[in-house]
Amino acid sequence: IEEKEQSKTFRRTYEKGENSQKNDLILKRGRITEMRTNYSYTVNIDGKDYPCSLSGRLKYLDYETHNPVCVGDYVNIDIHEKDNYRVEEILSRKNGLSRFINSANMQKEIMIVSNVDQIIITNSCADPVFNPGLIDRYICMAEIYGIDAVVCINKTDLAEDLDYIKEVCKYYEENG
């Protein structure tokens, strides 16, 4: 009986959480530029950064990912209360990059960044060693999510076999 009651309470809370019950909201669109904690962020609104927290009702929604918002997300911020800005709405993502963790015998997605236009894949010739497999993985991920990729190779002065690295880079150039 207790389990049924808890489930009913959660469902009621979730349904309430889907839409804000507040009527005094003043919403402005912003973009998450920094995650400070799980529910505390820096949001850029009209070129200025503000500390914001996640609205309490959004914490109860069932998200597919470990974190409800990430750097790059566009959000609507309630600014009606000075020095207490809150993320009230999370707008849809164009794309995103994520990783997975094992949690309680299942995998959980963690969003790293969203709404990405371009990634710069940086790899060194030495220290750490040149890793074309890593470059390949990032290029594949970028292609899947429609993100332009640029490959940047540094520490060329430390390369033991610069001709091999140039050959690999030529392959990337020729194949886009």
RAVENWO-V524970 format. One record per residue. N is the residue number from 0. PHI is phi in whole degrees, -180 to 180 (999 if undefined). D_LAST is the distance of its C-alpha to the last C-alpha in Angstrom with 1 decimal. Layout:
n=N phi=PHI d_last=D_LAST
n=N phi=PHI d_last=D_LAST
//
This chain:
n=0 phi=999 d_last=60.8
n=1 phi=-61 d_last=59.2
n=2 phi=-62 d_last=55.7
n=3 phi=-62 d_last=56.1
n=4 phi=-65 d_last=57.2
n=5 phi=-64 d_last=54.2
n=6 phi=-62 d_last=51.8
n=7 phi=-64 d_last=53.6
n=8 phi=-64 d_last=53.4
n=9 phi=-62 d_last=49.6
n=10 phi=-61 d_last=49.0
n=11 phi=-64 d_last=51.1
n=12 phi=-64 d_last=49.3
n=13 phi=-63 d_last=45.9
n=14 phi=-63 d_last=47.0
n=15 phi=-65 d_last=48.3
n=16 phi=-68 d_last=45.1
n=17 phi=-63 d_last=42.9
n=18 phi=-130 d_last=44.5
n=19 phi=-67 d_last=46.0
n=20 phi=-93 d_last=49.8
n=21 phi=-83 d_last=50.1
n=22 phi=-115 d_last=51.1
n=23 phi=-107 d_last=51.0
n=24 phi=-72 d_last=47.2
n=25 phi=-120 d_last=45.6
n=26 phi=-98 d_last=41.9
n=27 phi=-129 d_last=39.1
n=28 phi=-82 d_last=35.4
n=29 phi=-144 d_last=33.6
n=30 phi=-134 d_last=30.6
n=31 phi=-67 d_last=30.9
n=32 phi=-113 d_last=29.9
n=33 phi=-157 d_last=31.6
n=34 phi=-100 d_last=33.1
n=35 phi=-93 d_last=36.4
n=36 phi=-145 d_last=37.9
n=37 phi=-57 d_last=37.5
n=38 phi=-124 d_last=39.2
n=39 phi=-129 d_last=39.0
n=40 phi=-138 d_last=36.2
n=41 phi=-106 d_last=35.4
n=42 phi=-123 d_last=34.5
n=43 phi=-92 d_last=33.6
n=44 phi=-123 d_last=35.6
n=45 phi=52 d_last=35.5
n=46 phi=85 d_last=34.2
n=47 phi=-123 d_last=36.7
n=48 phi=-90 d_last=36.5
n=49 phi=-133 d_last=39.1
n=50 phi=-75 d_last=40.0
n=51 phi=-138 d_last=40.1
n=52 phi=-120 d_last=41.1
n=53 phi=-81 d_last=40.3
n=54 phi=-56 d_last=43.0
n=55 phi=-54 d_last=45.3
n=56 phi=-66 d_last=44.9
n=57 phi=-72 d_last=41.1
n=58 phi=-69 d_last=41.7
n=59 phi=-95 d_last=43.4
n=60 phi=-73 d_last=40.8
n=61 phi=-89 d_last=39.1
n=62 phi=-92 d_last=35.4
n=63 phi=-77 d_last=32.9
n=64 phi=-114 d_last=31.6
n=65 phi=-63 d_last=33.6
n=66 phi=-114 d_last=33.3
n=67 phi=-67 d_last=33.8
n=68 phi=-131 d_last=31.8
n=69 phi=-145 d_last=29.1
n=70 phi=-58 d_last=27.5
n=71 phi=102 d_last=25.8
n=72 phi=-66 d_last=28.1
n=73 phi=-91 d_last=29.9
n=74 phi=-138 d_last=33.6
n=75 phi=-103 d_last=36.9
n=76 phi=-109 d_last=39.4
n=77 phi=-83 d_last=43.2
n=78 phi=-112 d_last=44.5
n=79 phi=-70 d_last=48.1
n=80 phi=-111 d_last=49.4
n=81 phi=-57 d_last=48.8
n=82 phi=65 d_last=47.3
n=83 phi=-143 d_last=46.7
n=84 phi=-75 d_last=43.4
n=85 phi=-131 d_last=42.2
n=86 phi=-75 d_last=39.0
n=87 phi=-104 d_last=40.5
n=88 phi=-141 d_last=37.5
n=89 phi=-109 d_last=34.0
n=90 phi=-83 d_last=31.8
n=91 phi=-66 d_last=29.1
n=92 phi=-93 d_last=25.6
n=93 phi=-76 d_last=22.4
n=94 phi=-165 d_last=20.6
n=95 phi=-173 d_last=21.2
n=96 phi=-114 d_last=20.5
n=97 phi=-142 d_last=23.4
n=98 phi=-136 d_last=24.9
n=99 phi=-121 d_last=27.9
n=100 phi=-125 d_last=31.3
n=101 phi=-87 d_last=34.2
n=102 phi=-140 d_last=37.2
n=103 phi=51 d_last=40.4
n=104 phi=62 d_last=39.1
n=105 phi=-147 d_last=36.2
n=106 phi=-91 d_last=32.7
n=107 phi=-123 d_last=32.3
n=108 phi=-81 d_last=29.1
n=109 phi=-119 d_last=28.8
n=110 phi=-73 d_last=26.6
n=111 phi=-97 d_last=25.1
n=112 phi=-157 d_last=23.6
n=113 phi=-135 d_last=23.1
n=114 phi=54 d_last=21.8
n=115 phi=-93 d_last=18.7
n=116 phi=-95 d_last=16.4
n=117 phi=-153 d_last=14.1
n=118 phi=-120 d_last=14.2
n=119 phi=-112 d_last=14.0
n=120 phi=-90 d_last=13.8
n=121 phi=-105 d_last=16.4
n=122 phi=-140 d_last=17.4
n=123 phi=-101 d_last=20.1
n=124 phi=-76 d_last=20.8
n=125 phi=-159 d_last=24.3
n=126 phi=57 d_last=26.7
n=127 phi=-79 d_last=25.2
n=128 phi=-65 d_last=23.6
n=129 phi=-60 d_last=19.9
n=130 phi=-134 d_last=18.5
n=131 phi=-65 d_last=15.1
n=132 phi=-63 d_last=16.4
n=133 phi=-66 d_last=16.7
n=134 phi=-61 d_last=13.1
n=135 phi=-59 d_last=12.2
n=136 phi=-61 d_last=14.7
n=137 phi=-68 d_last=13.6
n=138 phi=-64 d_last=10.0
n=139 phi=-61 d_last=11.8
n=140 phi=-62 d_last=14.3
n=141 phi=-63 d_last=12.2
n=142 phi=-63 d_last=10.6
n=143 phi=-59 d_last=14.3
n=144 phi=-97 d_last=15.7
n=145 phi=70 d_last=13.4
n=146 phi=-110 d_last=12.7
n=147 phi=-67 d_last=10.0
n=148 phi=-118 d_last=9.2
n=149 phi=-123 d_last=9.6
n=150 phi=-103 d_last=10.5
n=151 phi=-123 d_last=13.9
n=152 phi=-108 d_last=15.9
n=153 phi=-119 d_last=19.6
n=154 phi=59 d_last=22.9
n=155 phi=-63 d_last=21.8
n=156 phi=-69 d_last=25.5
n=157 phi=-98 d_last=26.4
n=158 phi=-67 d_last=24.1
n=159 phi=-83 d_last=26.2
n=160 phi=-132 d_last=23.5
n=161 phi=-64 d_last=21.1
n=162 phi=-63 d_last=20.1
n=163 phi=-63 d_last=18.9
n=164 phi=-65 d_last=16.8
n=165 phi=-63 d_last=15.3
n=166 phi=-64 d_last=14.6
n=167 phi=-64 d_last=12.7
n=168 phi=-65 d_last=10.7
n=169 phi=-63 d_last=10.0
n=170 phi=-58 d_last=8.6
n=171 phi=-63 d_last=6.1
n=172 phi=-62 d_last=5.5
n=173 phi=-70 d_last=5.7
n=174 phi=-105 d_last=3.8
n=175 phi=79 d_last=0.0
//
